[in-house]
Amino acid sequence: MTAFDGILFSEIVATIFYTFFGLFLLLGSWWLIEALTPFSLRKELEEDQNTAIAIVMGAMFIALAIIIAAVMRA
């Protein structure tokens, strides 16, 4: 008996689907936040190297990832 005997094909397909779905939601949220802020987040992060915005955006993406994972698990 190998370690992969209990894995079903449908579980692999679901994992791949939810991976891309989660990435799509994270990229969509980045686009939405970029559109709603009065300044360019990309300019603030790349050119001005604004550490505070980087920390806030990183925390937001971690929170979104936790929420998406909880929704997919339920």
Beta strands, then each sheet from edge to edge (+ up, - down):
end
